[in-house]
């Protein structure tokens, strides 16, 4: 949905894209603004507040905006990855508490009412004083199907310390890994098995692809790696013009493949993904990441600052400025002055 903005609705697009990473509250709105014709913030806030879009832990063990039916279908498929990740990250810290008892206590707590993880950890420490506070909270996050509650006062839908509740529809259902693979390929194919594993966080997905071989097309990239796709997926030719586009922080366009050189060069990647694993906002020129952006507010002025990786041609500069002004207006609608600066 980056070659041409589409006329659609946020729920349809979120399902089409396989969710939108929402570790921070604002990026999914930018992701939809980039892909939808005349998208307004309220178009996503409305389904978020109506619980038709959930913010929950899914792909790679990170928060995503996802529809309730996808959350119910995908959570069981992803659970083994969550459990393995918790075991690997927490290690000896798991010995400070009884995991089964902590999960039982957390399930009862969330079953009684929605709460923040700050309040949950306080309750767990009171019940299990010898337990590692942060480890218990993380273990619960990785083992219970929890979804954030929207905040009516938060400009992007969710507060920084959001309340969570237990999502019963995503509990004790049978997962379908094949459906998850097909949904990934519909959004990101042609792609390799390693690409799917990087996007989902699931390891050793080869048997699932093998079981789907009769339903998939095969391709080979210049490095002779096998790529898969669904037959009906669009595959534009390589000479298709790609307009300038601004990509949100943490967008799965940047994170959705193991081989990210198809979208960002290895030379520039360290400037996009920081050492503390922040994924900065980027902009595309001719379909490739060509720089990073951030929006700053100074009183009534919104300034979109662009840092291209290389010199930008005058024609492209005008396209960036035109598109960038619209992004600044979207991000800071109550500002009165808007500008775009390029530091190349």
C-alpha positions as CSV (number, residue, x, y, z in Angstrom):
1,X,0.0,0.0,0.0
2,X,3.0,2.3,-0.6
3,X,2.8,2.7,-4.3
4,X,-0.6,4.4,-4.1
5,X,-2.7,5.4,-1.1
6,X,-5.9,3.3,-1.0
7,X,-9.5,4.1,-0.1
8,X,-10.2,1.7,2.7
9,X,-10.8,1.6,6.5
10,X,-8.3,1.1,9.3
11,X,-9.6,-2.3,10.4
12,X,-9.3,-3.7,6.9
13,X,-5.8,-2.3,6.5
14,X,-4.6,-3.5,9.8
15,X,-5.7,-7.0,8.9
16,X,-4.2,-6.6,5.4
17,X,-0.8,-5.6,6.9
18,X,-0.8,-8.3,9.5
19,X,-1.0,-5.8,12.4
20,X,0.9,-2.6,13.1
21,X,3.6,-2.4,15.6
22,X,2.4,-0.3,18.5
23,X,5.2,-0.3,21.1
24,X,4.7,3.4,21.0
25,X,1.1,4.7,20.6
26,X,1.7,7.2,17.7
27,X,3.4,5.1,15.0
28,X,0.3,3.1,13.8
29,X,-1.5,6.3,13.1
30,X,1.4,7.4,10.9
31,X,1.5,4.0,9.2
32,X,-2.1,4.3,8.2
33,X,-1.7,8.0,7.2
34,X,1.0,6.8,4.8
35,X,-1.2,4.1,3.2
36,X,-4.7,5.5,3.3
37,X,-6.3,8.3,1.2
38,X,-7.3,11.2,3.4
39,X,-6.8,9.3,6.7
40,X,-7.8,11.2,9.9
41,X,-6.7,10.4,13.4
42,X,-10.3,9.8,14.5
43,X,-10.7,7.0,12.0
44,X,-8.5,4.8,14.1
45,X,-9.4,6.3,17.5
46,X,-13.0,5.2,17.0
47,X,-12.4,1.5,16.5
48,X,-9.7,1.5,19.2
49,X,-12.1,2.9,21.8
50,X,-14.8,0.5,20.6
51,X,-12.4,-2.5,21.1
52,X,-12.6,-3.4,17.4
53,X,-8.9,-2.9,17.3
54,X,-6.7,-4.2,20.2
55,X,-3.2,-3.3,21.3
56,X,-1.7,-6.5,22.5
57,X,1.5,-8.5,22.6
58,X,1.8,-10.6,19.4
59,X,4.6,-10.7,16.7
60,X,8.2,-10.9,18.1
61,X,6.7,-10.5,21.6
62,X,6.0,-6.8,21.0
63,X,2.8,-4.7,21.2
64,X,0.9,-4.5,18.0
65,X,-2.5,-3.1,16.9
66,X,-4.5,-6.1,15.8
67,X,-8.1,-7.1,15.3
68,X,-9.7,-9.2,17.9
69,X,-10.2,-12.2,15.6
70,X,-6.5,-12.1,14.5
71,X,-5.5,-11.9,18.2
72,X,-7.6,-14.9,19.0
73,X,-6.2,-16.9,16.1
74,X,-2.6,-15.9,16.3
75,X,-1.9,-15.8,20.1
76,X,-1.9,-19.7,20.4
77,X,0.5,-20.0,17.5
78,X,2.8,-17.4,19.0
79,X,2.6,-18.7,22.6
80,X,5.5,-21.2,22.3
81,X,7.7,-18.3,21.1
82,X,6.6,-16.2,24.0
83,X,7.4,-19.0,26.5
84,X,10.8,-19.7,25.0
85,X,11.6,-16.0,24.9
86,X,10.7,-15.6,28.6
87,X,12.8,-18.6,29.5
88,X,15.8,-17.2,27.5
89,X,15.6,-13.6,28.8
90,X,14.7,-14.3,32.5
91,X,16.9,-17.4,33.0
92,X,17.9,-17.6,36.7
93,X,15.4,-14.9,37.7
94,X,12.7,-17.5,37.1
95,X,13.9,-19.4,40.2
96,X,12.8,-16.5,42.5
97,X,9.1,-17.3,42.1
98,X,6.8,-20.2,41.2
99,X,5.6,-19.5,37.7
100,X,2.3,-21.4,38.0
101,X,1.3,-19.6,41.2
102,X,2.2,-16.2,39.8
103,X,0.2,-16.8,36.6
104,X,-2.8,-18.0,38.7
105,X,-2.6,-14.9,40.8
106,X,-2.2,-12.6,37.8
107,X,-5.2,-14.3,36.0
108,X,-7.4,-13.7,39.1
109,X,-6.2,-10.1,39.3
110,X,-6.9,-9.2,35.7
111,X,-10.2,-11.2,35.9
112,X,-11.4,-8.9,38.7
113,X,-10.6,-5.7,36.9
114,X,-8.3,-4.0,34.4
115,X,-5.1,-2.7,35.8
116,X,-1.7,-1.4,34.8
117,X,1.4,-3.5,35.0
118,X,2.7,-1.1,37.7
119,X,-0.2,-2.0,39.9
120,X,0.0,-5.7,39.0
121,X,3.7,-5.9,40.0
122,X,2.8,-4.2,43.3
123,X,0.2,-7.0,44.0
124,X,2.6,-9.7,42.9
125,X,5.4,-8.4,45.2
126,X,2.9,-8.3,48.1
127,X,2.0,-12.0,47.4
128,X,5.4,-13.2,46.5
129,X,7.9,-11.0,48.4
130,X,10.9,-13.1,47.3
131,X,10.1,-12.9,43.6
132,X,11.9,-10.7,41.1
133,X,9.4,-7.9,40.5
134,X,10.2,-7.2,36.9
135,X,10.7,-10.8,36.0
136,X,7.2,-11.7,37.4
137,X,5.6,-8.9,35.3
138,X,7.4,-9.9,32.1
139,X,6.5,-13.6,32.7
140,X,2.8,-12.6,33.0
141,X,3.0,-10.5,29.9
142,X,4.4,-13.4,27.9
143,X,1.9,-16.0,29.2
144,X,-1.5,-14.3,29.5
145,X,-3.5,-12.9,26.5
146,X,-3.7,-9.3,27.6
147,X,-4.8,-6.2,25.7
148,X,-4.4,-2.5,26.5
149,X,-7.4,-0.4,27.3
150,X,-7.7,2.9,25.4
151,X,-7.5,6.2,27.2
152,X,-10.0,8.8,26.2
153,X,-7.6,11.6,27.2
154,X,-4.6,10.2,25.2
155,X,-4.1,11.9,21.9
156,X,-3.0,8.7,20.2
157,X,-5.4,6.4,22.0
158,X,-3.2,4.9,24.7
159,X,-1.4,6.3,27.8
160,X,2.2,5.4,28.6
161,X,1.1,3.3,31.6
162,X,-2.0,1.8,30.1
163,X,-4.4,-0.5,31.8
164,X,-4.7,-4.1,30.5
165,X,-7.4,-6.6,30.7
166,X,-7.6,-10.3,30.0
167,X,-8.9,-11.2,26.5
168,X,-11.0,-14.4,26.9
169,X,-11.4,-14.9,23.2
170,X,-7.6,-15.4,22.8
171,X,-7.4,-18.0,25.6
172,X,-7.2,-21.8,25.2
173,X,-7.9,-21.8,21.4
174,X,-6.2,-23.9,18.8
175,X,-3.7,-22.1,16.6
176,X,-3.1,-22.4,12.9
177,X,0.4,-21.7,11.8
178,X,-0.3,-22.2,8.2
179,X,-2.9,-19.4,8.2
180,X,-0.3,-17.1,9.8
181,X,2.2,-17.9,7.1
182,X,-0.4,-17.2,4.4
183,X,-1.3,-13.9,6.0
184,X,2.4,-12.9,6.2
185,X,3.0,-13.7,2.5
186,X,-0.1,-11.8,1.5
187,X,1.4,-8.7,3.1
188,X,5.2,-9.1,2.6
189,X,5.8,-11.8,-0.1
190,X,7.7,-12.9,-2.0
191,X,9.6,-13.8,1.2
192,X,11.8,-16.5,2.5
193,X,11.3,-18.8,5.5
194,X,13.8,-16.8,7.4
195,X,11.9,-13.6,6.6
196,X,8.7,-15.1,8.1
197,X,10.6,-16.1,11.2
198,X,12.1,-12.6,11.6
199,X,8.6,-11.0,11.3
200,X,6.8,-13.4,13.6
201,X,9.5,-14.4,16.0
202,X,8.6,-18.1,15.4
203,X,11.6,-20.3,14.8
204,X,11.9,-23.5,12.7
205,X,9.0,-22.7,10.4
206,X,10.3,-24.8,7.5
207,X,7.8,-27.7,8.1
208,X,4.9,-25.2,7.9
209,X,6.1,-23.9,4.5
210,X,6.7,-27.5,3.3
211,X,3.1,-28.4,4.2
212,X,1.9,-25.3,2.2
213,X,4.0,-25.9,-0.9
214,X,1.1,-26.9,-3.2
215,X,-0.5,-23.5,-2.4
216,X,2.5,-21.3,-2.9
217,X,4.6,-20.0,-5.8
218,X,8.3,-20.2,-5.6
219,X,10.9,-17.6,-6.7
220,X,14.7,-17.2,-6.4
221,X,16.4,-14.0,-5.5
222,X,19.7,-12.8,-6.8
223,X,21.5,-14.6,-3.9
224,X,19.7,-17.8,-5.0
225,X,17.5,-17.9,-1.9
226,X,14.0,-19.4,-2.3
227,X,11.2,-17.0,-1.9
228,X,7.5,-17.9,-1.5
229,X,4.3,-16.0,-2.3
230,X,0.6,-16.6,-2.6
231,X,-0.6,-16.9,-6.3
232,X,-3.0,-14.0,-6.1
233,X,-0.6,-11.5,-4.6
234,X,0.3,-8.4,-6.6
235,X,4.0,-8.4,-7.8
236,X,4.7,-5.1,-9.5
237,X,7.6,-5.0,-12.0
238,X,10.9,-3.7,-10.7
239,X,10.6,-0.5,-12.9
240,X,7.3,0.5,-11.3
241,X,7.6,4.1,-10.1
242,X,7.6,4.4,-6.3
243,X,6.7,7.8,-4.8
244,X,8.3,9.4,-1.8
245,X,6.8,8.0,1.4
246,X,7.2,8.6,5.1
247,X,7.4,5.5,7.2
248,X,6.5,5.4,10.9
249,X,8.8,4.4,13.7
250,X,8.9,0.6,14.2
251,X,7.0,0.0,10.9
252,X,7.0,-3.6,9.9
253,X,8.1,-2.6,6.4
254,X,11.5,-2.2,8.0
255,X,11.2,-5.1,10.4
256,X,9.3,-7.6,8.3
257,X,12.2,-9.4,6.7
258,X,15.4,-11.1,7.8
259,X,17.1,-9.7,4.7
260,X,16.5,-6.0,5.2
261,X,18.8,-5.0,2.4
262,X,15.7,-5.2,0.1
263,X,14.6,-2.0,1.8
264,X,17.6,-0.5,3.6
265,X,21.3,-0.8,3.0
266,X,23.6,-2.4,5.6
267,X,25.6,0.9,5.5
268,X,22.6,2.9,6.6
269,X,20.9,0.4,8.9
270,X,22.7,1.4,12.1
271,X,21.2,4.9,11.6
272,X,17.7,3.4,11.4
273,X,17.8,0.8,14.2
274,X,19.6,2.3,17.3
275,X,21.7,0.4,19.8
276,X,18.8,0.4,22.3
277,X,16.6,-1.1,19.6
278,X,14.6,2.0,18.7
279,X,13.5,1.9,15.1
280,X,13.4,5.5,13.8
281,X,11.0,7.1,11.4
282,X,12.3,6.9,7.9
283,X,11.4,8.1,4.4
284,X,11.6,6.2,1.1
285,X,13.0,7.4,-2.2
286,X,12.3,5.1,-5.1
287,X,11.2,2.4,-2.7
288,X,14.3,2.4,-0.5
289,X,15.0,3.9,2.9
290,X,16.9,7.1,2.1
291,X,16.9,8.9,5.5
292,X,15.3,9.4,8.9
293,X,12.8,12.0,10.1
294,X,11.4,13.4,13.3
295,X,8.9,16.1,14.1
296,X,9.6,18.8,16.6
297,X,7.2,21.3,18.2
298,X,8.3,24.8,19.1
299,X,5.4,26.8,20.5
300,X,2.9,27.0,17.6
301,X,5.4,25.7,14.9
302,X,5.7,22.1,13.8
303,X,9.0,21.3,12.2
304,X,9.6,18.1,10.3
305,X,13.4,17.5,10.3
306,X,14.8,15.2,7.6
307,X,18.3,13.7,7.6
308,X,18.9,12.1,4.2
309,X,21.7,9.6,4.0
310,X,22.9,11.0,0.7
311,X,22.4,14.2,-1.4
312,X,18.8,14.6,-2.6
313,X,18.0,15.7,-6.1
314,X,16.0,19.0,-6.3
315,X,12.9,17.3,-7.7
316,X,12.9,14.8,-5.0
317,X,13.5,17.5,-2.4
318,X,10.3,19.2,-3.5
319,X,8.4,15.9,-3.2
320,X,9.8,15.4,0.3
321,X,8.9,18.9,1.3
322,X,5.3,18.6,0.0
323,X,4.7,15.2,1.6
324,X,6.5,16.3,4.7
325,X,4.3,19.3,5.3
326,X,1.2,17.1,5.1
327,X,2.8,14.8,7.7
328,X,3.6,17.7,10.0
329,X,0.0,18.9,9.8
330,X,-1.3,15.4,10.6
331,X,1.0,15.1,13.6
332,X,0.5,18.5,15.0
333,X,-3.0,19.7,13.9
334,X,-3.2,22.5,16.4
335,X,0.0,24.2,15.2
336,X,-0.3,27.3,13.1
337,X,3.1,27.2,11.2
338,X,4.6,24.1,9.5
339,X,8.0,23.6,7.9
340,X,10.3,20.9,6.6
341,X,14.0,21.1,6.9
342,X,16.6,18.9,5.1
343,X,20.1,18.4,6.6
344,X,22.1,16.8,3.8
